Amino acid sequence: MHSRFKRAIIVLIDALKYDFMEYNETLGFDEIQNIHFKNKLIILHQLKTKKPLNSRLYKFIADPPTTTMQRLKGLTTGSLPTFVDAGANFKSYHITEDNILEQLVQQNKKIKFFGDDTWLGLFPDQFHQSFGFPSFNIQDLHSVDDGILANIYSEMKKSDWDVIIAHFLGVDHCGHRFGPNFPAMRDKLLQMNAMLSNITQLMQDDTILFVMGDHGMTNTGDHGGDSVAELEAGLFIYSPTQIASSQQKDDNTVKQVDFVPTISLLLGLPIPFSNLGMVITDLFTHCPWWNTATNDIRQAYHKIKALRMNAYQISSYLSAYQSQASDLPEKELRALQQLFTNTEQEIQKYITMMAKDGVKSDTLSKFQSLENSYRTFIRDTRQICENVWAKFDLKWMLIGILTLALGVAQSLYLWASWSNDETFLPTSAKFLLGGSLAYLICIAVHLFIFPTSVPLMPVTLAALLIVANFVCVKSFMPEMFVVKRYFTLVNVVSSILFILNCCIYFSNSFVVNEDEISMFLLQTLVCIFSASIILSKKSPGGKTEHTKYSKKSKSSFDIMQVVLHPKTVCFLVCLSLCALLRLSSSFIPCREEQVSCINSVFPQPLASLEGATKNKRYIFSIVSLAVMVYASRRWLKHFGNLNGTSPGVVAMLYGPPLAALFTCLHWALQGLSDLFSDSFTPWQLALMAQAVYVVLLVSIVTLTVWPLLIFMIPSKASSALYLSHKGDLQHIIPTIYNQLKVNFQQNHNEKDSERSPIIYGLGSAYSASICAYLVLFGLLLTLLLSDGTAPSITLGILALYLCLELYSAAIVSNSKHEEDMSSPRWAGLVLFNLLSTVFFYTTGHQATVPSIRFEAGYVGFYGDLKSFILPGFLVWLNTFAGPVFFSLAGPLLIFWPLLFNGLASWMVDKKSEQVKEKTSWQGDFSIFNNGIKLNKHLFSLVCGTIFITSLKLLFATCAAALHRRHLMVWKIFAPRLVYESALFVTVTACMFVVCLFVHRVDRALIRFVKYIHPDKES
């Protein structure tokens, strides 16, 4: 086709919504001042008004996923990306498909590029000259844009280019950081307006300008999904010469893939082979080389000419695709090919008739009919490709589901067998593990050697192994285990709630509202725990140890006796925990499908708030951080774990307060408006966060090397009790008296070397180290979550404490033997899983692509990072902050019931038995003497956790497979499956890490005991 223009300028403004480009003449001055993104690109309105035949403005509809790399691929190839392509957004692979840049190079055209260096990864050899800048630091609003503006004007004045591409990032980064309606967005759009004004003044008549956005953004500045706000970008086309024969009509919506055939034909290039877009026919109605005046017939003919070349390219692509694959519906494809053939025959006939008989009265209507036929062919072809683009291999889907089911069965078997047998690997376990290995070998053979064969053997083997697993599980469940240990109120109800939690994956409305459903299930389980304690036989009906101070008669009423009654305490703990969970829901963001949801002030960036609202939220965040540090120090001091000057103790004394202080200062810097923050250099803005990293890294390493938070005072004059915590004040005098009596009786028989030392914190050695580890990681998570959602971590710590107290009280009230108290219960595993799910949402996330907080990857960093490993790790920690925190807290299910101090002792009347002989209290140190039990419980904890998370993953996989042709599969079910898969990996990795840390604590305790008693073996 004849080249209409010799040069083209493509200005891509990342995340440029159509709303940003459309001018609203009805807005008053005050409204314009309050809506910071409206009526700022005035140059577009001026050009459209003064030169209506030289300009066009369209809604530019993107195809999901609305991530930058996928949009660039669509804008250059005209093809349709798939959902799984979203994962490649941070890894720009070289595009090997036919594209407009490759066509330009083949025609010896010179391309100059400015801006986002993602292009350099996609097209490494196509640019004649490039000025690339790092693109993923969304805290930086100006570096990329300023770098472009410093070079583009001088390069435009040169003659050594045919196409200029400029990709600006400031608007997108401003949206991520502040949201669209913020003063910084106004300033950025005004900068873009000035840039476009300068470019249009430098343009020559043979040049055409395309100003476009690759996607839109939500009200919070996010993108990646398929909401209307994310899909509606804008496209403005302008040339100093006339580009259309009439003014623009109201129908102003085009697809982004339509850009590819349009610019190709305007520049006289072949349309890329895999293009599925349709030419924008408005731009092919005016031909300046015609000697006669433009009329309707000429306009219709030229549009048909463009559509015909477009349709021929798509027909060739369909034929080539059909020869390689058979997934296109044959009936519809045959009908489309017949439509194309008939239309070609008709156009040939009409052209011959016009050459012979001239123009007739019905010529225009015939041309319009042909135009509609070509449009129908292109549109329907694209629709068919959209419907079948996602290929589902049912064979391998079945293999994947069976593999997951086998993993679930194996974890259930290992959990059940290790809960009842002292042997680490019984014969049946070796048999099943060997069968699983054989299954994996079969899968590998079929995957890499015989990929086209039907894997009947792996399917059969997997089914047999699953059945064998459940048979073995049954053999490890004797009658006592099934009836008396498992079928308790808490276990049965927790199982029902867990199954309900798994089943929600099969309903799109339930997945959309999973945050509220999980909250309801968790609060229900909390109430069931409380009910089991209250209904327990060990729950007293009269006065307890805490009310024996009362000397009043039976007829008098004592309000304190009612308030401090174990049942009342249990009820108040349950009520407080439910209130904490309800308060944490304030941090849950809304997802697009939750129509009635209103976003709170917490998910919004602090800098986007103004006045008193900003100050109140900042103060609230500081207070919550202070509560976290104070509560952890108070608990460690209560059990005597902050005495002495050992490296671990020093790290916990000074590390958390320093990290909290630097975090608050970092939040203050992030809360500055764009005007003030620009006065700081990038390294200054990142300094406080880097200080937090250094403090926490040093503290974590120190705690790993010296994990024991205990302090020993060698006794020279008297024997002493192992003082593991402060004890209750009302019992301190009897304790001292009893100890003095023992010392007096034994003093004449003991030598100084035989007298026991005083040891602080020994009774909580395991728990204190884990809690210290949790606090340090919690501070890291608060930094990454930003000030808005960071208080949810504090609420998570408080909720964790209350849940552990309820869990401990429930175990003590329902167990007959103290040695059973350290075994992790099924209900406890379900409780922690629900806590992980709830706090995934309360930390400001949803199971959607737009809810990923990519800005977390650059907290404490500036400039370009050579690797995405560290930013990816930080984004991962931010996304799964809740599951990471509660997974690391998992071993507390083993150690916390052994402490039995605090609220748990107030809820159960078992303290009176322990007070009789205070010296018998050993806390979680009691498990030290039985290393087999510790390993057994840790292994049971890991297997039980993996079983729960893998079963949820299995349900999510089955739901996605079942709904693979559902309308909402890519919007709801597929993202939920991806998140559940990532959650499984996260929880599993965290469980192994924390178990290794527990073993590190255990080894340190062994060395400590050997140091005290060198003549004894541990």
Buried (B, 14 or more C-beta within 10 A) or exposed (E): BEEBBBBBBBBBBBBBBBBBBBBEEEBEEEEBEEBBBBBBBBBBBBBBEEBBBBBBBBBBBBBBBBBBBBBBBBBBBBBBBBBEBBEBBBEBEEBEBBBBBBBBBEEEBBBBBBBBBBBBBBBEEBBBBBBBBBBBBBBBBBBBBEBBBEBBBEBBEEEEBBBBBBBBBBBBBBBBBBBBBBBBBBBBBEBBBEBBBBBBEEBEEBBBBBBBBBBBBBBBBBBBBBBEBBBBBBBBBBBBBBBBBEEBEEEBEBBBBBBBBBBBBBBEBBBBBBBBBBBBBBBBBBBEEEEEEBEBBBBBBBBBBBBBBBBBBBBEBBEEBBEEEEEBEEEBBEEBBEBBEEBBEBBEEBEEBBEEEEEEEEBBEBBBEBBEBBBBBBEBBBEBBEEEBBEEEEBBBBBBBBBBBBBBBBBBBBBBBBBBBEEEEBEBBEEBBEBBEBBBEBBEBBEEEEEEEEBEBBBEBBEEBBEBBBEBBEBBBEEEBEEEBBEBBBBBBBBBBBEBBBEBBBBBEBBBBBBBBBBBBBBBBBBBBBBBBBEBEBBBEEBBBBBEEEEEEEEEEEEEBEEBBBBBBBBBBBEBBBEBBEBBBBBBBBBBBBEEBEBBBBBBBBBBBEEEEBEEBBEBBBEBBBBBBEBBBEBBBBBBBBBBEBBBBBBBBEBBBBBBBBBBBBBBBBBBBBEEBEEEEBEEBBBBBBBBBBBBEBBBEBBBEBBBBBBBEEBEEBBBBBBBBEBBEEEEEEBEEBBEEBBEEEEEEEEEEEBBEBBBBBBBBBBBBBBBBBBBBBBBBBBBBBBBBBBBBBBBBBBBBBBBBBBBBBBBBBBEEBEEBBBBBBBBBBBBBBBBBBBBBBBBBBBBBBBBBBBBBBBBBBEEBEEEEBBBEBBBBBBBBBBBBBBBBBBBBBBBBBBBBBBBBBBBBBBEEBBEEBEEBBBBBBBBEEEEBBBBBBBBBBBBBBBBBBBBBBBBBBBBBEBBEBEBBBBBBBBBBBBBBBBBEBBBEBBEEBBEBBEBBBEBBBEBBEEEEEEEEE
